[in-house]
Amino acid sequence: MLRLGAVVLRVSDVDRAGAFWSEALGLERHPDNTDFLLPRGPVPATRLHLDRRDRTHLDLWADDAADREVQVARLVALGARRVAWNYPEDADFVVLADPDDNLFCVVG
């Protein structure tokens, strides 16, 4: 049986991206290869969402709508930016871009 082991992002600066994603997700740099970011605690279950229309991206789940806004502010302070998006009326997500312009969503 296979399991999802990693999500790979193409980045222009591994150190900058490593610093951003380590802080964003509470990961630590692998001591032998800092290109890899590892969970600090037990490995969380990661879903693979298949979609015919959407492009490849990460969905980061917040506890609820209030936490979503707190997390968006924290991620923007770390170097993410809000992306202009055509949101549905009942959107429960915010689209951001990391410092390399990789899109990701904060859902909650």
Secondary structure, 3 states (H helix, E strand, C coil): CCCCCCCCCCCCCHHHHHHHHHHHHCEEECCCCCCCEEECCCCCCCCCCCCCCCCCCEEEECCCHHHHHHHHHHHHHHCCEECCCCCCCCCCEEEEECCCCCEEEEEC
